[in-house]
Amino acid sequence: MANNKEIFMAFFRAGMLGFGGGLSAIPFMHREVVTKYGWLDDEEFGDILALANTLPGPINTKLAGYIGWRLTGFGGLIIGIAATIFPTAILLILLLTVLNAYKDRSWVQGMAQGVIPVAGVMIGVLAIDFAKKSKKSMGWIRAITLIAFSILIMLILGLHPALLIVMLIAAALLSPGKKREEQVDK
């Protein structure tokens, strides 16, 4: 069972190590929540991540708040959000003050350029992991078809990923297979 100290440390580490934006902290958050503490399994984390993407606002804050609330209630929600926001805000103020003072130096420019590819690799690894999990639940053909369809819809029609996720959730909830399963359960 989780306690608020563990919740704080999990989201503090994820927030402090996730350089390159909110998405880059998600693999760290996954490691803390799923691998290290075992509060959620991969499927639950993936579902929460997908739903969090449909809502406005920073992804890290939404994930930390919801997972904290789910673990220990209102206290976990506040601790999760605080661990995500305050340490990084303080660090941001300190780092930007220093970086602004040395912004013309080559080591500062190189550091800023080097963070982006690393964040891209981390997000790519997480995406491959989710694709492998999709194969387990729906098979490679359906998973690859859905992935390719999603990419094409977003690139060709310029559809926002959140709208695509909402449409897929609605399709899953309204699919005849879901209704048949519910009738069997009754």
C-alpha positions as CSV (number, residue, x, y, z in Angstrom):
1,M,0.0,0.0,0.0
2,A,1.3,3.4,-0.9
3,N,2.0,6.2,1.5
4,N,2.3,9.9,0.8
5,K,6.1,9.9,1.3
6,E,6.4,7.3,-1.5
7,I,4.0,9.2,-3.7
8,F,6.0,12.4,-3.2
9,M,9.3,10.7,-4.0
10,A,8.0,8.9,-7.0
11,F,6.6,12.0,-8.7
12,F,9.5,14.1,-7.5
13,R,12.1,11.8,-9.2
14,A,10.0,11.6,-12.3
15,G,9.6,15.4,-12.5
16,M,13.2,16.2,-11.7
17,L,14.6,13.7,-14.3
18,G,12.2,14.4,-17.1
19,F,14.2,17.0,-19.0
20,G,12.8,18.1,-22.4
21,G,9.1,18.7,-21.5
22,G,6.2,16.9,-19.9
23,L,6.2,14.0,-22.3
24,S,9.8,13.1,-21.4
25,A,8.9,12.6,-17.8
26,I,6.3,9.9,-18.6
27,P,8.8,7.1,-19.0
28,F,10.2,8.0,-15.6
29,M,6.7,8.2,-14.1
30,H,5.9,4.8,-15.7
31,R,9.1,3.3,-14.1
32,E,8.1,4.7,-10.7
33,V,4.4,3.8,-10.7
34,V,4.5,0.5,-12.5
35,T,8.0,-1.0,-12.2
36,K,9.3,0.3,-8.9
37,Y,6.2,0.5,-6.7
38,G,3.8,-1.7,-8.6
39,W,0.8,0.7,-7.9
40,L,-0.5,0.1,-11.4
41,D,0.0,-2.4,-14.1
42,D,1.0,-1.5,-17.7
43,E,-2.5,-1.6,-18.9
44,E,-3.9,0.7,-16.2
45,F,-1.0,3.2,-16.7
46,G,-1.7,3.2,-20.5
47,D,-5.4,3.8,-20.0
48,I,-4.7,6.6,-17.5
49,L,-2.1,8.1,-19.9
50,A,-4.6,8.0,-22.8
51,L,-7.4,9.6,-20.9
52,A,-5.0,12.3,-19.5
53,N,-4.0,13.2,-23.0
54,T,-7.6,14.0,-23.8
55,L,-7.8,16.7,-21.1
56,P,-6.3,20.1,-21.3
57,G,-3.3,21.0,-19.1
58,P,0.2,19.6,-18.4
59,I,0.3,15.8,-18.6
60,N,2.6,15.3,-15.6
61,T,0.3,17.2,-13.3
62,K,-2.8,15.3,-14.4
63,L,-1.1,11.9,-14.1
64,A,0.4,12.7,-10.7
65,G,-2.8,14.1,-9.3
66,Y,-5.0,11.3,-10.5
67,I,-2.6,8.5,-9.5
68,G,-2.0,10.2,-6.1
69,W,-5.8,10.5,-5.5
70,R,-6.3,6.9,-6.6
71,L,-3.6,5.7,-4.1
72,T,-4.4,7.6,-0.9
73,G,-7.3,10.0,-1.7
74,F,-7.2,13.8,-1.5
75,G,-3.9,13.8,0.4
76,G,-2.3,11.8,-2.4
77,L,-3.7,14.1,-5.0
78,I,-2.2,17.2,-3.3
79,I,1.2,15.4,-2.7
80,G,1.4,14.1,-6.2
81,I,0.7,17.6,-7.7
82,A,3.0,19.3,-5.3
83,A,5.8,16.9,-6.0
84,T,5.4,17.5,-9.7
85,I,5.1,21.3,-9.7
86,F,7.1,22.9,-6.9
87,P,10.5,21.2,-7.2
88,T,10.7,21.7,-10.9
89,A,9.4,25.3,-10.7
90,I,12.2,26.1,-8.2
91,L,14.8,24.3,-10.3
92,L,13.5,26.1,-13.4
93,I,14.0,29.5,-11.8
94,L,17.5,28.6,-10.6
95,L,18.6,27.0,-13.9
96,L,17.2,29.7,-16.2
97,T,18.9,32.3,-14.1
98,V,22.2,30.6,-14.6
99,L,21.6,29.7,-18.2
100,N,20.5,33.2,-19.1
101,A,23.8,34.5,-17.6
102,Y,25.8,32.1,-19.8
103,K,23.5,31.8,-22.8
104,D,26.2,32.7,-25.3
105,R,28.6,30.0,-24.2
106,S,28.9,27.0,-26.5
107,W,28.4,24.5,-23.7
108,V,25.0,26.0,-22.8
109,Q,23.9,25.9,-26.5
110,G,25.1,22.3,-26.9
111,M,23.3,21.2,-23.7
112,A,20.0,22.7,-25.0
113,Q,20.4,21.0,-28.3
114,G,21.3,17.6,-26.8
115,V,18.2,17.3,-24.6
116,I,15.8,17.2,-27.5
117,P,17.0,13.9,-29.1
118,V,17.3,12.2,-25.8
119,A,13.7,13.1,-24.9
120,G,12.7,11.8,-28.4
121,V,14.3,8.5,-27.8
122,M,12.7,8.1,-24.4
123,I,9.2,8.8,-25.8
124,G,9.9,6.5,-28.7
125,V,10.8,3.6,-26.3
126,L,7.6,4.2,-24.5
127,A,5.6,4.2,-27.7
128,I,7.2,0.9,-28.8
129,D,6.4,-0.6,-25.4
130,F,2.7,0.5,-25.8
131,A,2.7,-1.0,-29.4
132,K,3.9,-4.4,-28.0
133,K,1.2,-4.3,-25.4
134,S,-1.4,-3.5,-28.1
135,K,-0.3,-6.7,-29.9
136,K,-1.0,-8.7,-26.8
137,S,-4.6,-7.4,-26.5
138,M,-5.6,-7.1,-30.1
139,G,-3.0,-8.9,-32.3
140,W,-0.4,-7.4,-34.6
141,I,-2.6,-6.9,-37.6
142,R,-5.3,-4.9,-35.7
143,A,-2.7,-3.0,-33.7
144,I,-0.6,-2.0,-36.7
145,T,-3.7,-1.1,-38.7
146,L,-5.0,1.1,-35.8
147,I,-1.5,2.7,-35.4
148,A,-1.2,3.4,-39.1
149,F,-4.8,4.7,-39.3
150,S,-4.2,7.0,-36.3
151,I,-1.0,8.4,-37.8
152,L,-2.6,9.0,-41.2
153,I,-5.7,10.7,-39.7
154,M,-3.5,13.0,-37.6
155,L,-1.1,13.8,-40.5
156,I,-3.6,14.1,-43.4
157,L,-6.6,15.6,-41.6
158,G,-4.6,17.4,-39.0
159,L,-6.8,15.9,-36.3
160,H,-5.7,16.7,-32.8
161,P,-4.5,13.5,-30.9
162,A,-7.0,14.2,-28.1
163,L,-9.9,14.1,-30.5
164,L,-8.7,10.9,-32.0
165,I,-8.4,9.3,-28.5
166,V,-11.9,10.5,-27.6
167,M,-13.3,9.0,-30.8
168,L,-11.5,5.7,-30.2
169,I,-12.8,5.5,-26.6
170,A,-16.3,6.2,-27.8
171,A,-16.0,3.5,-30.5
172,A,-14.8,1.0,-27.9
173,L,-17.6,1.8,-25.5
174,L,-20.3,1.7,-28.2
175,S,-18.9,-1.4,-30.0
176,P,-21.2,-4.4,-30.3
177,G,-18.5,-6.6,-28.7
178,K,-18.7,-4.6,-25.5
179,K,-22.5,-4.9,-25.4
180,R,-22.3,-8.6,-25.9
181,E,-19.7,-9.0,-23.1
182,E,-22.0,-7.0,-20.7
183,Q,-25.0,-9.2,-21.6
184,V,-23.0,-12.4,-21.0
185,D,-21.9,-11.1,-17.6
186,K,-25.5,-10.5,-16.5
